[in-house]
Amino acid sequence: MNAVPASRPAWPALAAEDLRTLAWLHAKEHAPELLAELYANGFPDTLVLVDADAPESRAMAVALRALASSRCDSEGELPYTDADQLAADYAAIYLTHTLRASPHESVWRDDDHLMLQAPTFSVREFYRRHGVQVPDWRQRADDHLTHELEFVALLLEREQAREAARFLKTHLMSWLPQFAGRVVQRADTPFYAALAALTLSACEACQQALPDVAVLPPVVAQSAAVPPGGCGALS
């Protein structure tokens, strides 16, 4: 299956759907049975940003196929060890930061590698300009990978290609390669290694299909304590 070219009218909506699916996978720990069902419904071959024959797509297919096979072999329930390994890997990446592969932009771009620093508020300001705010920045900061993927998807759905390209270049793609590379190297499960690589590949393809734009200089919201209001929301 070949990727749908960006010149096709449907491409922005299809690319946005890809990014939202990836954001959903990064957002929380999903039950192995649900991941197996995702594979049964055609993922990752349904992606338009990554060719089905690409190494990143094949790696994800292999990982999901293994989960589906385990589910079938155990009469509907995955062996405890498989589920436990997925849970441990999710926690190591997104909760305890054991892998030292934070899903937050600020940790990669701040000189002291801290959360909720200038990069976070620069991202927040970008959202604000488009009438968007995250639902609870204390629970999941503005510059979390999930929010950034959803924001690019939103801009594509609004047919704001240049702004989507600008956000990718200024923010998401300034740190995603480092995050993905570290997860690929350190993850214990094929699924999370494949998810990191697939997300990077999809974002690279999206960036290549969009207009070439300049990187914005950093703009930091003046108040770090209270998120700005807006007419939209990232979920």
Buried (B, 14 or more C-beta within 10 A) or exposed (E): EEBBEBEEEEBBEBBBBBBBBBBBBBBEEBEBBEBBBBBEEEBBBBBBBBBBEBEBBBBBBEBBEBBBEBBEEEEEEBEEEBBEBBBBBBBBBBEEBEBEBBBBBBBBBBEEEBBBBBBBBBBBBBBBEBEBBBEEBEEBBBBBBBBBBBBBBBBBBBEBBEBBBBBBBBBBBBBBEBBBBBBBEBBEBBBBBBBBBBBBBBBBBBBEBBEEBEEBEBBBBEEBEEBBEBEEEBE
